[in-house]
């Protein structure tokens, strides 16, 4: 091995170890969120970071790219095996997902829309295929690659390819950790509440019973102070009514990635399985990253005669 190459590999291992180490702490934080946030129902969930478990559903199913099976969400990956001098590896040549399309989570209390933009999609492979000796490309994969103008033949025959499709089907149990938020903006929400208040005030002005109650000193005249108190009472009643209905009907609420809290996970694994998976990855990242960093740093110090 040349002098330059061993130094390069040691520097690469040092940098990779640091990344691996800090990524372990990111996984630790995700594990903490899974452990500490209680699982809510759709009806009882509050705005902000929530954890939900239910069944996946979608009014109009999507078609998975390789299998053409009905599903609510999918990802796909196509890799080509490439040899370069003394090394070889799988290289991604095409990938995609359905994350521009929303779907729903349904439990025994209701249904809420999941907007999977920037989601961490932790789903086992529903379909996988690797070409090889005696394993020609099936028709469904040839059709997909031809349709999407992806080359699968080389000068000496077909490339060695690997296909992976991950999908969630209607009725599958799903786990979601994301941010519940309203579709309407704060400005729109203020305008809606203001219009509702004006509409309600116009109604109560023609209600003799309400106006009599607003006339607290019983002088037959509604003063400015009495009217302001009446307006405040109507506003509070509207707000209480809105809060009571929020858990019954939430068409304006979706689950997605938050503006401040970026953690957003959708998985067909159970909470317990996810928690265990993150625990092992966290341990491997922190310990493995620390060991790789120390070993590579020690090699560099020895290599340059500093240690």
C-alpha positions as CSV (number, residue, x, y, z in Angstrom):
1,X,0.0,0.0,0.0
2,X,1.4,3.4,-1.0
3,X,2.2,6.0,1.6
4,X,-0.5,8.4,0.4
5,X,-3.2,5.7,0.4
6,X,-2.8,4.5,3.9
7,X,-2.9,8.1,5.2
8,X,-6.0,8.8,3.1
9,X,-7.8,5.7,4.4
10,X,-6.8,6.6,8.0
11,X,-8.2,10.1,7.6
12,X,-11.3,8.6,6.0
13,X,-11.8,6.3,8.9
14,X,-11.2,9.1,11.4
15,X,-13.9,11.3,9.8
16,X,-16.2,8.4,9.4
17,X,-15.8,7.4,13.0
18,X,-16.7,10.9,14.2
19,X,-19.8,10.9,12.0
20,X,-20.7,7.4,13.2
21,X,-20.2,8.5,16.9
22,X,-22.5,11.6,16.7
23,X,-25.0,9.7,14.6
24,X,-25.3,7.3,17.5
25,X,-26.4,10.2,19.7
26,X,-29.0,11.2,17.1
27,X,-30.4,7.7,17.3
28,X,-30.3,7.9,21.1
29,X,-32.5,11.0,20.9
30,X,-35.0,9.3,18.6
31,X,-35.1,6.3,21.0
32,X,-35.8,8.8,23.9
33,X,-38.7,10.3,21.9
34,X,-40.2,6.8,21.2
35,X,-39.8,5.9,24.9
36,X,-41.1,9.2,26.4
37,X,-44.0,10.3,24.2
38,X,-47.2,8.4,25.1
39,X,-49.1,6.8,22.4
40,X,-52.3,8.8,21.6
41,X,-55.5,8.1,19.8
42,X,-56.5,10.2,16.8
43,X,-59.4,11.8,18.7
44,X,-57.3,12.7,21.8
45,X,-54.1,13.9,20.1
46,X,-52.9,17.4,20.8
47,X,-51.1,19.7,18.4
48,X,-47.4,19.2,18.3
49,X,-45.3,16.0,18.4
50,X,-47.5,12.9,18.7
51,X,-47.2,9.2,18.6
52,X,-49.9,7.2,16.9
53,X,-50.6,3.5,16.1
54,X,-53.3,2.4,13.8
55,X,-54.0,1.0,10.3
56,X,-53.0,2.5,7.0
57,X,-55.7,3.4,4.5
58,X,-56.2,5.4,1.4
59,X,-59.3,6.2,-0.6
60,X,-57.6,5.6,-4.0
61,X,-54.8,3.0,-3.7
62,X,-51.4,3.5,-5.3
63,X,-49.6,0.9,-7.4
64,X,-46.3,-0.4,-6.2
65,X,-43.7,0.2,-8.9
66,X,-42.3,-3.4,-9.2
67,X,-45.1,-5.7,-8.1
68,X,-48.0,-3.4,-9.2
69,X,-49.8,-4.4,-6.0
70,X,-52.2,-1.9,-4.3
71,X,-50.6,0.1,-1.5
72,X,-50.8,3.4,0.3
73,X,-47.1,4.3,0.2
74,X,-43.9,2.9,-1.3
75,X,-40.2,3.4,-2.0
76,X,-38.0,1.6,-4.6
77,X,-34.3,1.3,-5.2
78,X,-32.3,-0.1,-8.1
79,X,-28.6,-0.8,-7.7
80,X,-25.9,-2.0,-10.1
81,X,-22.9,-4.0,-9.1
82,X,-19.8,-2.3,-10.3
83,X,-16.2,-3.5,-10.2
84,X,-13.4,-0.9,-10.1
85,X,-9.8,-2.1,-10.0
86,X,-9.4,-4.0,-6.7
87,X,-12.8,-3.0,-5.2
88,X,-16.4,-3.5,-6.1
89,X,-19.7,-2.1,-4.7
90,X,-23.4,-1.7,-5.3
91,X,-24.1,1.7,-6.9
92,X,-27.6,3.3,-6.9
93,X,-28.8,3.9,-10.4
94,X,-32.5,4.8,-9.7
95,X,-34.7,5.4,-6.7
96,X,-38.1,6.9,-5.9
97,X,-41.0,7.0,-3.6
98,X,-44.7,8.1,-3.3
99,X,-44.1,10.7,-0.7
100,X,-45.8,13.4,-2.7
101,X,-49.1,11.5,-2.0
102,X,-50.7,11.5,1.4
103,X,-52.5,8.6,3.1
104,X,-54.4,8.1,6.3
105,X,-54.0,6.5,9.7
106,X,-57.1,5.1,11.2
107,X,-57.7,3.8,14.7
108,X,-60.8,3.1,16.7
109,X,-61.4,6.8,17.4
110,X,-61.0,8.4,14.0
111,X,-58.8,9.1,11.0
112,X,-56.0,11.6,10.3
113,X,-54.0,12.3,7.2
114,X,-50.3,11.6,7.0
115,X,-48.3,13.9,4.7
116,X,-45.0,11.9,4.2
117,X,-42.8,14.6,2.9
118,X,-39.3,14.2,4.4
119,X,-40.4,11.2,6.3
120,X,-38.1,8.5,7.7
121,X,-39.7,5.4,6.1
122,X,-38.7,2.4,8.2
123,X,-40.3,-0.5,6.4
124,X,-39.1,-4.0,5.7
125,X,-38.6,-5.0,2.0
126,X,-41.9,-6.3,0.5
127,X,-40.1,-7.4,-2.7
128,X,-36.4,-7.9,-3.6
129,X,-34.7,-9.4,-6.6
130,X,-31.0,-9.8,-7.6
131,X,-29.9,-10.9,-11.0
132,X,-27.3,-13.5,-11.3
133,X,-26.3,-16.8,-13.0
134,X,-29.5,-18.3,-14.2
135,X,-31.6,-15.5,-12.9
136,X,-32.8,-13.4,-15.7
137,X,-34.8,-10.2,-15.3
138,X,-38.5,-11.0,-14.9
139,X,-41.0,-9.3,-17.1
140,X,-42.3,-6.9,-14.5
141,X,-38.8,-5.4,-13.9
142,X,-38.0,-5.2,-17.6
143,X,-41.3,-3.3,-18.2
144,X,-40.5,-0.9,-15.3
145,X,-36.9,-0.2,-16.6
146,X,-38.0,0.2,-20.2
147,X,-40.9,2.6,-19.2
148,X,-38.5,4.7,-17.2
149,X,-35.6,4.6,-19.7
150,X,-33.2,2.8,-17.3
151,X,-30.5,0.7,-19.0
152,X,-30.2,-2.9,-17.9
153,X,-28.0,-4.2,-20.7
154,X,-24.2,-3.7,-21.1
155,X,-21.8,-4.7,-23.9
156,X,-21.5,-8.2,-22.5
157,X,-25.0,-8.9,-21.5
158,X,-27.3,-7.7,-18.7
159,X,-25.8,-5.8,-15.8
160,X,-25.8,-7.4,-12.3
161,X,-28.8,-5.6,-10.7
162,X,-30.5,-5.5,-7.3
163,X,-34.1,-4.3,-6.9
164,X,-35.8,-3.5,-3.6
165,X,-39.3,-2.3,-3.0
166,X,-40.8,-1.3,0.4
167,X,-44.4,-0.7,0.7
168,X,-47.3,-0.3,3.2
169,X,-50.6,-1.7,2.1
170,X,-54.1,-0.8,3.1
171,X,-55.0,-2.4,6.4
172,X,-51.4,-2.8,7.5
173,X,-50.6,-1.7,11.1
174,X,-48.5,1.4,11.1
175,X,-46.6,3.4,13.7
176,X,-46.2,7.2,13.3
177,X,-44.1,9.7,15.2
178,X,-44.6,13.2,13.8
179,X,-46.0,16.6,14.3
180,X,-49.8,17.2,14.3
181,X,-50.5,20.6,12.8
182,X,-53.3,22.5,11.1
183,X,-53.4,22.9,7.4
184,X,-54.6,26.5,7.6
185,X,-52.0,29.2,8.5
186,X,-52.2,31.3,11.7
187,X,-53.4,34.3,9.6
188,X,-56.1,32.2,7.9
189,X,-57.1,30.9,11.3
190,X,-57.4,34.4,12.8
191,X,-59.6,35.5,9.8
192,X,-61.8,32.5,10.2
193,X,-62.3,33.1,13.9
194,X,-62.9,36.8,13.3
195,X,-65.6,36.1,10.7
196,X,-67.3,33.6,13.0
197,X,-67.3,36.1,15.8
198,X,-68.8,38.8,13.6
199,X,-71.5,36.4,12.4
200,X,-72.3,35.4,16.0
201,X,-72.5,39.0,17.2
202,X,-74.9,39.9,14.4
203,X,-77.1,37.0,15.6
204,X,-77.1,37.9,19.3
205,X,-77.9,41.6,18.5
206,X,-81.4,40.4,17.5
207,X,-81.7,38.1,20.5
208,X,-83.7,40.0,23.2
209,X,-82.8,37.5,25.9
210,X,-79.0,37.8,25.2
211,X,-79.2,41.6,25.1
212,X,-81.2,41.7,28.4
213,X,-78.4,39.6,30.0
214,X,-75.8,42.0,28.5
215,X,-77.5,44.9,30.2
216,X,-76.0,44.2,33.6
217,X,-77.1,47.4,35.3
218,X,-80.7,47.0,33.9
219,X,-80.9,50.7,32.7
220,X,-82.3,49.7,29.3
221,X,-79.1,50.8,27.5
222,X,-76.0,48.7,26.5
223,X,-73.0,50.7,27.4
224,X,-69.6,50.3,25.7
225,X,-68.2,48.4,28.7
226,X,-71.2,46.1,28.8
227,X,-70.9,45.4,25.1
228,X,-67.2,44.6,25.3
229,X,-68.0,42.1,28.1
230,X,-70.7,40.6,25.9
231,X,-68.2,40.3,23.0
232,X,-65.7,38.6,25.2
233,X,-68.3,36.1,26.4
234,X,-69.3,35.3,22.8
235,X,-65.6,34.9,21.9
236,X,-65.0,32.5,24.8
237,X,-68.1,30.4,23.9
238,X,-66.9,30.1,20.3
239,X,-63.4,29.1,21.4
240,X,-64.8,26.4,23.8
241,X,-67.1,25.1,21.1
242,X,-64.1,24.9,18.7
243,X,-62.0,23.0,21.2
244,X,-64.9,20.6,22.0
245,X,-65.3,19.8,18.3
246,X,-61.5,19.5,17.6
247,X,-61.4,15.9,18.9
248,X,-64.5,14.8,17.0
249,X,-63.7,16.1,13.5
250,X,-60.2,17.2,12.5
251,X,-60.2,17.5,8.7
252,X,-57.9,20.5,8.9
253,X,-55.2,18.6,10.9
254,X,-52.4,16.5,9.4
255,X,-49.4,14.7,10.6
256,X,-46.1,15.6,9.1
257,X,-42.6,17.0,9.8
258,X,-42.6,19.9,12.2
259,X,-40.9,23.2,11.7
260,X,-38.8,23.0,14.8
261,X,-39.0,19.2,15.7
262,X,-37.8,17.4,12.5
263,X,-38.3,13.9,13.8
264,X,-40.9,12.2,11.5
265,X,-41.1,8.4,11.4
266,X,-43.6,6.1,9.6
267,X,-43.1,2.4,10.0
268,X,-44.9,-0.9,9.8
269,X,-42.9,-2.1,12.8
270,X,-44.2,-2.0,16.3
271,X,-43.0,0.6,18.8
272,X,-41.1,-2.1,20.7
273,X,-39.3,-3.3,17.6
274,X,-38.4,0.2,16.6
275,X,-37.1,0.9,20.1
276,X,-34.9,-2.2,20.1
277,X,-33.6,-1.4,16.6
278,X,-32.6,2.1,17.6
279,X,-31.0,0.8,20.8
280,X,-28.7,-1.5,18.9
281,X,-27.9,1.1,16.2
282,X,-27.2,3.7,18.9
283,X,-24.8,1.4,20.8
284,X,-23.0,0.4,17.6
285,X,-22.8,4.0,16.5
286,X,-21.4,5.4,19.7
287,X,-19.0,2.6,20.6
288,X,-18.0,1.7,17.0
289,X,-17.6,5.4,16.1
290,X,-15.4,6.0,19.2
291,X,-13.2,3.0,18.5
292,X,-12.8,3.8,14.8
293,X,-11.9,7.5,15.6
294,X,-9.3,6.5,18.3
295,X,-7.7,3.8,16.2
296,X,-7.4,5.9,13.1
297,X,-6.1,8.9,15.1
298,X,-3.5,6.6,16.8
299,X,-2.4,5.3,13.4
300,X,-2.0,8.9,12.0
301,X,0.0,10.0,15.1
302,X,2.3,7.0,14.8
303,X,2.5,7.3,11.0
304,X,3.7,10.9,11.3
305,X,6.0,10.1,14.2
306,X,4.1,12.3,16.7
307,X,3.3,9.4,19.1
